[in-house]
């Protein structure tokens, strides 16, 4: 089983909701090869739905194209720097008392550390530093992290 996570969060979920133009601006500022973009379309997310034509135009204007996940995986664009087993992620979460998007999982589940770090990008710098330190300590101890 492979866990594919988003790499770019356009913050269309924040409250109060950001405008369609802000969503498009966030995309233009953060787009890069291999992006998997997180967007929301339910409930009160009409600004995201309304932003879609501008998102598509911006992607094409900047020279990018939309591809299927199968094509992206086959291209080799998605690279995993580290593989972290779920029990290690749990150790990290416990070491920083974090409940931010980390869930207990089957020990056979592999979590892409780079995607995990993308999820933590919105954390305060001090908290992110604590998580990075915990990851490094666990890696240096040889516990369950494989490069």
N, C-alpha and C positions, 0 to 999 in steps of 0.2 A: 504494500500500500504506500502511496506517495501522497504527501500533504502539500498541496499547492496553495500558497497564500498570496494575498495582494501585496504589491510593492509600493503602491502610491495611494494615499488617502487624500482626496480632494476636500475633505472636511465639509461635505455637503450635509452632514448630520448635525452640525453644531446648532445650538439654540441660543439666540434666535437664528433662524435659518438665514444662510448667506444667499445673496442674489445669484441668479443664473450667470451674470457676468463675472462675479467673483469666483464661481466654480470654474469657468473657462480660463480665467486668469491664473488660478491655482494650477490647472493642467499645463498651461503654456510655460509656467515657471519651473515645473518639476518633471516634465516629460523627458524620458531617455529610452534608449533601446531596451527592450525586454520588459517594459512596464506592464504590470497587471493592475488595473485601476479599479479601486473600490468605489462604487456609486450606489445610491439608494433610490428606490422609486415608489415606495409605499407610503401610505398615510399622508403626511404633510410635506412630502418631498417633491412637490410640483416644480420647484425651481430647478431641480436636477433634471427632471423630464424635459422642461423647457430649454435647458442648456444643451441637450443632446445635439441639435443641429450645429451649434457653435463648437461643441467638443469635436464632432466629426470634421468640421471645416478646419479647426486648429490643428488636429492631428495631421491632416493632409497638407495643409499650408507649411507645416514645419518639416515635411518630407518623410513622415512616418506613415505606416499603414496598419490596418487591423488584420490580425491573423488568428487562426484557431489555436487553441492550447496544444493540440497535436502537432501543428506546424512549428510552434514555438519550441516544444520539447525536442522535436526532430532536428531543429536548427542548432541546438547546443547553446542557445542564448541563456537559458536558465541554468545557472551553475550554482551548485551548493558548495559553499566554502567549508562549512562544518556540518556534521550531522550530530544532532543532540538527541539522545534518547529521552523519552518522556519523563523518566524518573529523575534525570538530571535537571530538566526544566523545573520540575517540582522542587528540587533542592534549591535551585536559584530563587524560585518564588518564595520559599520559606525563609531563605537567608535575608531577603529584603522586605519581608512581610508584604509582598505584592499580591494583589488580586486582579491586576490589570490584564485581562484577556488571556490568562494562563489557566488551563484546565487540566485536571488529572486525566491521563489517557492510558490506553493499553501500552505496555512497555515495548511492544513491537512497533509502535507508531514512531516515525522519525519526523522531527521538526526541523525545518530549515532555519538555522540560526540567523541568517541574514534577514529573512522575513520576520523573525521574532524581533530583531533589532529595529526593523521598520515600524513594527507595532509600538515599540517603546519610544519612538522618535518624539512623540508629543509630551513625554514625561518631563518633569523639571530636570535640569542638568544634574543636580545632586543625586536624584533618584536613579537616573540613567547610569551615572558613574558607579553607584552601588551595585547595580545589576551587572555592568560590565566587569567590575572587580570580582563579583561572585562567579561569573562565567570563567574568568581567567584562573581563579583559585581552583575551581573544579577541574578545569582542563589540565592545569599543572599537577594536580593530584593524580591524574590518570583515571579518574572516575567517569566511566560511561561516555566520554566524548571522543569521537573518532573524527579525524580530519580526512 
